[in-house]
Amino acid sequence: MMEGNTAKKLEIGINEETSSKLSLKRVLAYASTDTAGNLLYCTLTSFIMYFYTDVFGISIASAGLILLIARIFDALDAPIWGLVIDHTRTKWGKNRPYWLWLSVPFGLMVFLAFLTPDLSASAKFTYALITYILAGVVYTGIGTPITAILPNLTNSSTERVRLNSWRSNGGMIGYLITASFTLPLVSFFGKGNDKFGFQVTVGIYAVIAIALLLFAFAGTKEINTKSIKSIPIKQSLGAMKGNWPWITLVLAFIFYWLGNTARTSTVIYYSEYNLGNKNLASILNGLVVFQMVSITILPFIVKRFLKTHTQIIGFAIAAIGQIIIAFAGSSASMIIFGWIVASLGTGIAVTLPFAMLSDTVDYGEWKTGIRASGFLTAIGSSFCIKLGSGLGSFIPSIIMEKAGYVANVTQSGTSLAAIKFCFTWLPAIFFIVGAIIMLNYTKYEKDEVNVRKQLS
C-alpha cells in the first residue's frame, strides 16, 4: 500500500512540475541572453570577413587563415568553459554569474575586433587574429551558460521548449537588428568612412548587449542551487560515453551552422558583385524576421510531431529555399522568396537543438549516472556555433580565394561563379547532410519519457 502511495505522490509531483509555468519576467530575462549574444556575435560572424577584406585591408587568404586558427582555439575553449561551469558553485547558481562577470569583457572584445589601427600588413593580421580569438573565447563564456542553465531553470520538457522558443525569438531580434541595420548604420555614421562607421555601430551594439546581459542575470533564477556539486573532470568526459543522441545532435547542429553561416557571410558579396546591388544584402538580412514565424509556432508543432522529424523538416525547408535562390538568376523577387523560405526552415533548425540538448543531458545522466550539463551543453551549443560559423566562413573564403576573388574590383566570371556557389548550393548541401544525420535521433526520442520517469 505504501509503495502505491509513493508511486502516486511521484506521479502527482511529475504532473505538477510539468504543468507549472515560469513567470513572464523570467522568460523575458532568459530570452534577453540570446538577444545580447546574437547582437554582437552575429555581427562578428556575418560581417567580419567582409570587414577584414574590404574595410581593414586584409587579403581574403589571410582572413580565411584567421578564421581557421580561431577554430582550433574553439576546439579547446568550449569544453574548458563547460568544465569550468560544472565546477562553479555560487549563491547565484552555476550559470547566471557569468552573464554578470563577462558582460563588459564581451562587449569590449567585439568592439576591439572592429577597430582599424594603422598597422603594417603583418601587424594587421596579428591584431585581427588576437582580437577575433579573444572575442570568441569570451562569447563562449557567455553562450555556454545560456544553454547549460536550461535544465536548471525547469525540469519540465514542455517548459524547456517554451523557454527555448522565447529565447530563440530573443535571439532573432538580436540577429534582425544586426542583419538589417548594421550596413545602413555604418553608412550613416561613417558618411563614406566605413572604418569609423563600423566602430560607432558596434560600439552602440556593445552597450545594448551589456545592459541586456545584466538584466538576464538579475531576472533569472536557478533551481536546486543548494544541491549543486562539482563534477570531476574525468566524470564530465565520461558523460559523453554512449550518449548517442547527444553525439547525433552535435553533428547535425554543426552542419546547421555551416550552412547558415555560409549563406549569411556571403550574401553581401553576392549582392554587391553578382547583382550589383549591395543594399539588397540588408533587405535579405532583414527578412530573417520570418524565422520568428516558425519559431513562434514551434511549440505547437512539436506537440503533433516528433522533435526529430520537425528538425529534419526545418533542414529540408532551408535547403529548398537555397535551391530556389540558385535558380532565381538576377530576379530580386525570386531571390527574396527563396530567402524567406530558407529563413522559415532555419528558424526551426536553429531552435530545436537547444531544447533537445537538455534531453540529451537527461539521457547522459540515465546512461552514466553523471549530469554534466555544463560540459555537454558547452560542446552542444557554443562549440557547434563557433566551429560551424567559423568553418562556414572559412570554407567560402578558400573557395573564393582559389577562384581569384580580389576585394573592391570587378570580379572575373570564375570568381562570380564561386561566390554564387558559396551563397546558394553550399548552404543547401550542408542542410541536407544535417537532415540525414538527424534520422538517427528518432529511436532515442521515443525513449525520452521512460528515461525521465526512471530519473524521477
C-alpha positions as CSV (number, residue, x, y, z in Angstrom):
1,M,0.0,0.0,0.0
2,M,2.9,2.3,0.9
3,E,4.6,1.6,-2.4
4,G,1.3,2.5,-4.2
5,N,1.0,5.8,-2.3
6,T,4.7,6.6,-3.1
7,A,4.2,6.0,-6.8
8,K,1.0,8.1,-6.7
9,K,2.8,11.0,-5.0
10,L,5.6,10.7,-7.5
11,E,3.1,10.9,-10.4
12,I,1.4,13.9,-8.9
13,G,4.8,15.6,-8.4
14,I,5.7,15.0,-12.0
15,N,2.4,16.3,-13.2
16,E,2.6,19.5,-11.1
17,E,6.2,20.0,-12.3
18,T,5.2,19.6,-15.9
19,S,2.2,22.0,-15.7
20,S,4.0,24.8,-13.8
21,K,5.0,27.8,-15.8
22,L,7.7,30.3,-15.2
23,S,6.8,34.0,-14.8
24,L,6.9,36.3,-17.8
25,K,9.8,38.3,-16.3
26,R,11.9,35.2,-16.0
27,V,11.1,34.1,-19.5
28,L,12.0,37.6,-20.9
29,A,15.2,37.7,-18.9
30,Y,16.2,34.3,-20.3
31,A,15.3,35.5,-23.8
32,S,17.4,38.6,-23.5
33,T,20.6,36.4,-23.2
34,D,20.4,35.4,-26.8
35,T,19.4,38.9,-27.9
36,A,22.6,40.2,-26.4
37,G,24.7,37.3,-27.7
38,N,23.3,37.5,-31.3
39,L,23.5,41.2,-31.4
40,L,27.3,41.0,-31.1
41,Y,28.3,37.5,-32.2
42,C,26.2,37.6,-35.3
43,T,27.7,40.9,-36.2
44,L,31.1,39.3,-35.8
45,T,30.3,36.2,-37.9
46,S,28.2,37.9,-40.6
47,F,30.4,40.9,-41.3
48,I,33.9,40.1,-40.1
49,M,35.2,38.5,-43.3
50,Y,33.8,41.4,-45.4
51,F,35.2,43.8,-42.8
52,Y,38.7,42.2,-43.0
53,T,38.8,42.1,-46.8
54,D,37.0,45.3,-47.9
55,V,37.4,47.6,-44.9
56,F,40.5,46.7,-42.9
57,G,42.5,45.7,-46.0
58,I,43.4,42.1,-45.2
59,S,43.6,39.7,-48.1
60,I,40.9,37.1,-48.3
61,A,43.5,34.3,-47.9
62,S,44.7,35.9,-44.6
63,A,41.2,36.4,-43.5
64,G,40.5,32.7,-44.1
65,L,43.6,31.7,-42.2
66,I,42.5,33.9,-39.2
67,L,39.1,32.1,-39.1
68,L,40.8,28.7,-39.4
69,I,43.3,29.3,-36.5
70,A,40.4,30.6,-34.4
71,R,38.5,27.3,-34.9
72,I,41.5,25.5,-33.4
73,F,41.1,27.6,-30.3
74,D,37.4,26.9,-30.3
75,A,38.0,23.2,-30.2
76,L,39.7,23.8,-26.8
77,D,37.8,26.7,-25.1
78,A,34.3,25.3,-25.4
79,P,35.0,22.1,-23.4
80,I,37.1,24.1,-20.9
81,W,34.2,26.5,-20.3
82,G,31.9,23.6,-19.9
83,L,34.2,22.1,-17.2
84,V,34.5,25.5,-15.5
85,I,30.8,25.9,-15.3
86,D,30.3,22.3,-14.0
87,H,32.8,23.3,-11.2
88,T,31.2,26.7,-10.4
89,R,29.2,27.0,-7.2
90,T,28.0,30.4,-6.0
91,K,25.0,31.7,-4.2
92,W,23.6,32.8,-7.6
93,G,24.0,29.4,-9.1
94,K,26.5,27.9,-11.6
95,N,25.5,29.7,-14.8
96,R,24.0,33.1,-14.1
97,P,27.2,34.7,-12.7
98,Y,28.9,34.5,-16.0
99,W,26.5,36.9,-17.5
100,L,27.4,39.4,-14.8
101,W,31.2,38.8,-14.9
102,L,31.7,38.6,-18.7
103,S,29.2,41.2,-20.0
104,V,31.6,44.1,-20.2
105,P,34.6,42.0,-21.5
106,F,32.3,40.6,-24.2
107,G,31.2,44.0,-25.4
108,L,34.7,45.3,-25.2
109,M,36.4,42.5,-27.2
110,V,33.9,42.5,-30.0
111,F,34.3,46.3,-30.2
112,L,38.1,45.9,-30.4
113,A,37.7,43.4,-33.2
114,F,36.1,46.1,-35.4
115,L,38.8,48.7,-34.8
116,T,41.2,49.6,-37.7
117,P,44.5,50.7,-36.3
118,D,47.1,52.0,-38.8
119,L,49.4,49.0,-38.9
120,S,51.6,47.1,-41.4
121,A,50.0,44.1,-43.2
122,S,51.6,41.6,-40.8
123,A,50.6,43.6,-37.8
124,K,47.0,43.9,-39.1
125,F,46.9,40.1,-39.3
126,T,48.2,39.7,-35.8
127,Y,45.8,42.3,-34.4
128,A,42.8,40.8,-36.2
129,L,43.8,37.3,-35.1
130,I,44.2,38.1,-31.4
131,T,41.0,40.2,-31.1
132,Y,38.9,37.7,-33.1
133,I,40.1,34.8,-30.9
134,L,39.5,36.7,-27.6
135,A,36.1,37.8,-28.7
136,G,35.2,34.2,-29.5
137,V,36.6,32.9,-26.2
138,V,34.6,35.4,-24.1
139,Y,31.5,34.7,-26.2
140,T,31.8,31.0,-25.3
141,G,31.8,32.1,-21.6
142,I,28.6,34.0,-22.3
143,G,26.9,31.5,-24.6
144,T,27.7,28.2,-22.8
145,P,25.6,29.2,-19.7
146,I,22.7,30.2,-21.9
147,T,22.1,26.6,-22.9
148,A,23.6,24.9,-19.8
149,I,21.2,26.8,-17.5
150,L,18.1,25.5,-19.3
151,P,17.9,22.1,-17.4
152,N,18.3,24.2,-14.1
153,L,15.5,26.6,-14.9
154,T,12.8,23.9,-15.1
155,N,12.5,20.1,-15.1
156,S,9.6,20.2,-17.5
157,S,10.3,19.2,-21.1
158,T,7.3,21.3,-22.2
159,E,8.6,24.4,-20.4
160,R,12.0,23.9,-21.8
161,V,10.6,24.0,-25.3
162,R,8.6,27.1,-24.4
163,L,11.6,28.8,-22.8
164,N,13.8,27.9,-25.8
165,S,11.2,29.4,-28.2
166,W,11.2,32.7,-26.4
167,R,15.0,32.6,-26.2
168,S,15.2,31.9,-29.9
169,N,12.9,34.8,-30.7
170,G,15.0,37.0,-28.5
171,G,18.0,35.8,-30.5
172,M,16.2,36.5,-33.7
173,I,15.6,40.1,-32.5
174,G,19.3,40.5,-31.9
175,Y,20.1,39.0,-35.3
176,L,17.4,41.0,-37.0
177,I,18.9,44.2,-35.6
178,T,22.4,43.5,-36.7
179,A,21.4,41.9,-40.1
180,S,19.1,44.8,-41.1
181,F,20.7,47.8,-39.6
182,T,24.5,47.3,-39.5
183,L,25.3,48.3,-43.0
184,P,22.8,51.3,-43.0
185,L,24.2,52.4,-39.7
186,V,27.8,52.0,-40.9
187,S,26.9,54.2,-43.9
188,F,25.0,56.7,-41.7
189,F,27.7,57.2,-39.1
190,G,30.6,56.8,-41.4
191,K,29.4,59.1,-44.2
192,G,31.7,57.3,-46.6
193,N,34.2,56.2,-43.9
194,D,33.3,52.6,-43.3
195,K,36.1,52.2,-40.7
196,F,34.5,54.9,-38.5
197,G,31.0,53.7,-39.3
198,F,31.8,50.1,-38.0
199,Q,33.4,51.5,-34.8
200,V,30.4,53.6,-33.9
201,T,27.8,50.9,-34.8
202,V,29.5,48.1,-33.0
203,G,30.1,50.3,-30.0
204,I,26.3,51.0,-29.8
205,Y,25.6,47.3,-30.1
206,A,28.1,46.6,-27.3
207,V,26.4,48.9,-24.8
208,I,23.0,47.4,-25.5
209,A,24.3,43.9,-25.2
210,I,25.9,44.6,-21.8
211,A,22.6,46.1,-20.5
212,L,20.7,43.0,-21.7
213,L,23.1,40.6,-20.0
214,L,22.8,42.4,-16.7
215,F,19.0,42.2,-17.0
216,A,19.3,38.5,-17.7
217,F,21.5,38.0,-14.6
218,A,19.0,39.9,-12.4
219,G,15.8,38.3,-13.8
220,T,16.6,34.6,-13.9
221,K,16.9,32.1,-11.1
222,E,18.4,28.6,-11.0
223,I,16.6,25.9,-9.1
224,N,18.2,23.5,-6.5
225,T,21.3,25.6,-6.2
226,K,22.0,24.2,-2.7
227,S,22.4,20.7,-4.2
228,I,24.8,21.7,-6.9
229,K,28.1,19.7,-6.6
230,S,31.3,20.0,-8.5
231,I,31.9,17.2,-11.1
232,P,35.4,15.8,-11.5
233,I,36.8,16.3,-15.0
234,K,37.1,12.6,-15.6
235,Q,33.3,12.2,-14.9
236,S,32.5,15.1,-17.2
237,L,34.4,13.5,-20.0
238,G,32.7,10.2,-19.1
239,A,29.3,11.8,-19.6
240,M,29.8,11.6,-23.4
241,K,30.3,7.8,-23.4
242,G,27.5,6.1,-25.0
243,N,25.4,9.3,-25.3
244,W,24.5,8.7,-28.9
245,P,21.6,11.2,-29.0
246,W,24.0,13.9,-27.9
247,I,26.6,12.9,-30.5
248,T,24.0,12.8,-33.2
249,L,22.6,16.2,-32.2
250,V,26.1,17.8,-32.1
251,L,27.0,16.6,-35.6
252,A,23.7,17.8,-37.0
253,F,23.9,21.2,-35.3
254,I,27.4,21.7,-36.7
255,F,26.1,21.3,-40.2
256,Y,23.3,23.7,-39.5
257,W,25.8,26.4,-38.5
258,L,28.0,25.5,-41.5
259,G,25.0,26.1,-43.8
260,N,23.6,29.2,-42.1
261,T,27.0,31.0,-41.8
262,A,27.9,30.2,-45.4
263,R,24.8,32.0,-46.6
264,T,24.9,35.0,-44.2
265,S,28.7,35.6,-44.6
266,T,28.5,35.6,-48.5
267,V,25.2,37.4,-49.0
268,I,27.0,40.8,-49.1
269,Y,29.5,39.5,-51.7
270,Y,26.7,38.1,-53.9
271,S,24.6,41.3,-53.6
272,E,27.5,43.6,-54.4
273,Y,29.4,41.7,-57.1
274,N,26.9,39.3,-58.7
275,L,23.8,41.5,-58.6
276,G,25.4,45.0,-58.4
277,N,23.0,45.9,-55.5
278,K,24.8,46.0,-52.2
279,N,21.7,47.3,-50.4
280,L,19.9,44.0,-51.2
281,A,22.1,42.4,-48.5
282,S,20.4,44.5,-45.8
283,I,17.0,43.7,-47.2
284,L,17.6,40.0,-47.3
285,N,19.1,40.0,-43.8
286,G,16.1,41.9,-42.6
287,L,13.8,39.2,-43.9
288,V,15.3,36.9,-41.2
289,V,12.3,38.1,-39.3
290,F,10.4,35.2,-40.9
291,Q,12.4,32.9,-38.7
292,M,10.3,34.2,-35.9
293,V,7.2,32.9,-37.5
294,S,8.4,29.3,-37.4
295,I,10.0,29.8,-34.0
296,T,6.7,31.1,-32.5
297,I,4.6,28.1,-33.8
298,L,7.3,25.6,-33.0
299,P,5.9,24.6,-29.5
300,F,2.6,23.8,-31.2
301,I,4.4,21.8,-34.0
302,V,6.3,19.5,-31.5
303,K,3.0,18.6,-29.8
304,R,1.9,16.9,-33.0
305,F,5.2,15.6,-34.4
306,L,8.4,14.2,-33.0
307,K,11.1,16.8,-32.4
308,T,13.4,14.8,-34.6
309,H,11.0,14.9,-37.6
310,T,10.4,18.6,-37.0
311,Q,14.1,19.3,-37.1
312,I,14.5,17.3,-40.4
313,I,11.6,19.3,-41.9
314,G,13.4,22.5,-40.9
315,F,16.6,21.4,-42.6
316,A,14.7,20.4,-45.7
317,I,12.8,23.7,-46.0
318,A,16.1,25.6,-45.6
319,A,17.7,23.6,-48.4
320,I,14.7,24.1,-50.7
321,G,14.9,27.9,-50.1
322,Q,18.6,27.9,-51.1
323,I,17.9,25.9,-54.2
324,I,15.2,28.4,-55.2
325,I,17.8,31.2,-54.9
326,A,20.3,29.2,-57.0
327,F,17.7,29.1,-59.9
328,A,16.5,32.7,-59.4
329,G,19.1,34.3,-61.6
330,S,19.0,38.1,-61.3
331,S,15.4,38.2,-60.2
332,A,15.3,40.0,-56.9
333,S,11.8,38.9,-56.2
334,M,12.6,35.2,-56.6
335,I,15.8,35.7,-54.5
336,I,13.7,37.3,-51.8
337,F,11.1,34.5,-52.0
338,G,13.8,31.8,-51.7
339,W,15.5,33.6,-48.8
340,I,12.1,33.8,-46.9
341,V,11.6,30.0,-47.5
342,A,15.1,29.3,-46.2
343,S,14.6,31.5,-43.2
344,L,11.4,29.6,-42.2
345,G,13.4,26.4,-42.3
346,T,16.4,27.8,-40.4
347,G,14.1,29.2,-37.7
348,I,13.1,25.6,-36.9
349,A,16.6,24.1,-37.4
350,V,18.4,26.6,-35.1
351,T,15.8,26.5,-32.3
352,L,15.0,22.8,-31.5
353,P,18.6,21.6,-30.8
354,F,19.0,23.9,-27.8
355,A,15.9,22.3,-26.2
356,M,16.9,18.9,-27.3
357,L,20.3,19.3,-25.7
358,S,18.6,19.3,-22.3
359,D,17.0,16.0,-23.2
360,T,20.5,14.6,-24.0
361,V,21.7,15.7,-20.6
362,D,18.9,13.7,-19.1
363,Y,19.9,10.7,-21.3
364,G,23.5,11.1,-20.2
365,E,22.6,11.0,-16.6
366,W,20.4,8.0,-17.1
367,K,23.1,6.2,-19.1
368,T,26.2,7.1,-16.9
369,G,24.8,8.5,-13.7
370,I,26.6,11.8,-14.4
371,R,24.7,15.0,-15.0
372,A,27.4,17.1,-16.7
373,S,25.0,19.8,-18.1
374,G,27.7,22.5,-18.4
375,F,30.2,20.3,-20.3
376,L,27.6,18.6,-22.6
377,T,25.8,21.8,-23.5
378,A,29.0,23.8,-23.9
379,I,30.1,21.4,-26.8
380,G,26.5,21.0,-28.0
381,S,25.9,24.7,-28.2
382,S,28.9,27.1,-28.1
383,F,31.3,24.6,-29.7
384,C,28.8,23.8,-32.5
385,I,28.1,27.5,-33.1
386,K,31.7,28.6,-33.2
387,L,33.0,25.6,-35.2
388,G,30.1,25.7,-37.6
389,S,30.2,29.5,-38.0
390,G,33.9,29.7,-38.3
391,L,34.2,27.0,-40.9
392,G,31.1,28.3,-42.5
393,S,33.1,31.5,-43.3
394,F,36.4,29.8,-43.8
395,I,35.3,27.3,-46.5
396,P,33.7,30.1,-48.7
397,S,36.8,32.2,-48.2
398,I,39.0,29.4,-49.5
399,I,36.7,28.7,-52.5
400,M,36.6,32.4,-53.4
401,E,40.3,32.8,-53.0
402,K,41.0,29.8,-55.3
403,A,38.6,31.3,-57.8
404,G,40.6,34.6,-57.9
405,Y,38.5,36.9,-55.7
406,V,40.1,40.3,-55.1
407,A,38.3,43.0,-53.0
408,N,36.9,46.2,-54.5
409,V,37.4,45.3,-58.1
410,T,35.3,43.9,-61.0
411,Q,35.3,40.1,-60.4
412,S,36.1,37.5,-63.1
413,G,33.5,35.0,-64.3
414,T,35.2,32.3,-62.2
415,S,35.1,34.4,-59.1
416,L,31.4,35.3,-59.6
417,A,30.6,31.6,-60.1
418,A,32.4,30.8,-56.9
419,I,30.5,33.5,-54.9
420,K,27.2,32.2,-56.2
421,F,28.1,28.6,-55.3
422,C,29.1,29.6,-51.8
423,F,25.9,31.6,-51.3
424,T,23.4,29.1,-52.8
425,W,24.5,25.5,-53.3
426,L,27.0,25.2,-50.5
427,P,24.5,26.0,-47.7
428,A,21.9,23.6,-49.3
429,I,24.4,20.8,-49.2
430,F,25.2,21.4,-45.5
431,F,21.5,21.5,-44.6
432,I,20.8,18.2,-46.4
433,V,23.7,16.5,-44.6
434,G,22.3,17.8,-41.3
435,A,18.9,16.3,-42.1
436,I,20.4,12.9,-42.9
437,I,22.3,12.8,-39.6
438,M,19.2,13.6,-37.6
439,L,17.5,10.4,-38.9
440,N,19.5,8.6,-36.2
441,Y,17.9,10.5,-33.4
442,T,14.3,9.2,-33.8
443,K,14.8,6.0,-31.7
444,Y,16.3,7.9,-28.8
445,E,13.5,10.5,-28.7
446,K,10.9,7.7,-28.5
447,D,12.5,6.6,-25.2
448,E,12.7,10.0,-23.5
449,V,9.5,9.6,-21.4
450,N,10.9,6.3,-20.0
451,V,14.2,7.9,-19.3
452,R,12.7,10.8,-17.3
453,K,10.4,8.5,-15.3
454,Q,13.4,6.4,-14.3
455,L,15.4,9.5,-13.3
456,S,12.5,10.8,-11.3
